[in-house]
Amino acid sequence: MQLCPNGILPIRPAPNLELLAAKRKHLVICAQDFLDFAEFSHSDSLEREVACKLNKVAAENDARVSAMIMLLEIFRTVHCKGDLVRIKVLLALDFAKYSKPIDLDIESVDLQIPSTKRPGVAAEATQMRDDLNEIESILHSTISSLSKAS
């Protein structure tokens, strides 16, 4: 690999990094919104329970997406061909590992939406479910891209 004029190795593009960063940002907002919804609900209400469950889903998926972003950032900086092969295998394995919990969380959110009578919670949950579906697609697309990347 050729050095840049400044003597620093170039950073390789990482597939879907920007998309994941945008989804992560929205998950952080969702987690806070659900926390706020829970805070303003009666302590023993179903609405509070739903908001708390949705907050947990948002927070757990924020952690997953953060891990994916970190792995892609590492991928961007690897230049040794042998290390690149290893990191691509690790990425594919880890990304595949995240798929099942995200699928389960999509189902969980689907079950929570009809349980709330608060339009704000339902709308935010619907948007989060859609984001999780998109994250799932990004995950599969990234795995495919990495298997083709040199």
N, C-alpha and C positions, 0 to 999 in steps of 0.2 A: 504494500500500500504506500502510496506516495504521500510525503508530508505536505501540508499546506505551506504557503509562503512564510507564515510566522513560525514554522517549525513544529506545530502541533498537529497531531493526527486528526483527521476529520471525524466528525460524529456521524455515524450511519443513521439513516432514517429508521424510526421504529414504527411498525404498522399500527395505526389506530390510536396512537398515544394521545393526540389532541381530543379525539372523541371520548376516550376514557376519562380524561381530565375534566371535560365538560360534564359528563355523567356523574363523576365523583362530586363535583361542586354542587350539583343539584341534590344528590343524596345527603350532603351535609345540611343543606337548607331544609330538606324534608324531615330529617331527624330533629332539627330544632323546632320546626313547625309542629310536629307531632308531640314533642315535649311541651310546647306551649298549649296545645289543645288539651293535653292531659292535665296540665296545671290548672286550667280554668274549668275543669269538670269536677263534679262532686266526687269525693274520694272513693265512694263505693259504687259509682255508676258504671254501666256497661260502656258508656262513651269513653271514660277514662281508661278502662281496660283495653279497648280497641286502639286508642291513641298510643298507649304504652307498647302494645304488641307491634304496631306499625313503626314506632320509634326504634324498637329493637331490630326490626328488619332493615330499616334504613341504615342504622349504625353498623350492623354486621356486614352489609353489602358495601358500605363505605370502606370498611377494613379490607374486604376482598379486592375492591377496585384499586385501593391504595397499593396493595401488594402487587397487583398486575402492573400498575404504573411503575413501581420500583423495579420490577423485573425487566420491563421494557427499557427503562433508563439504563440499566446495566447492559442490556443487549446493545444499546446505541454506542457504548464506549468500548466494547470488546473488539480487538483487531486481530488477535492471533487466531488463525484458522481452526486450530485444534480446540481452543477455548470457545470459539464461536459455535462449533458443532455441539459441544457439551451444553452451552447455555441455551441453544435452541431446543435441545431435548428436554432440559429442565423447564423451560418456558411451556413447551407443549404439555408436559406432564402436569405442571401446576395449573395451567389454564384449564385443562380437562378436569382437574380435581374441583375447580370452582363451579363447574357447570351444574352438577346435581344440586348443591345447596341453593343456587340461584333459581333453578326450576322449582324447588320446594317452596322458596320464598314467594315466587310468583303465585303459586297456588294458595299460599297462606294469605297473601294480600287480597286475592280474589274472594276468599272466604270472609275477610274482615269488612269489605266494602258494604255488603248488604246489612251488616250489623250496626252501622252508624246512622243516626238520623241527622247528623250535622253535615250540611252540604260542603263545608270547607274541608272536613276530614275526608269525605268521599272523593272530592275532586283531587286533593293532594295524593290520596292513596291510588287513585286511577292513574295519575301522572307517574307516580313511582312505579307502579306495575308496568306501565308502558316503557319507562326507562330500564327496568330490569329485563324486559324482553329485548330491548335494543342492546343492552350490555351482553346478553346471551348471544345475540347475533354477532356483535363485535368480537366476542370471545372466540367463536368458531371461525370467523373471518381471519382473526389474528393467527390462530393455529395454522390455518391454511396458508396464509402469507409467509409465516416463518418456515414452513416446510419447503416453500419455493425459493426463499431468500438464499443468496450465496454468501 
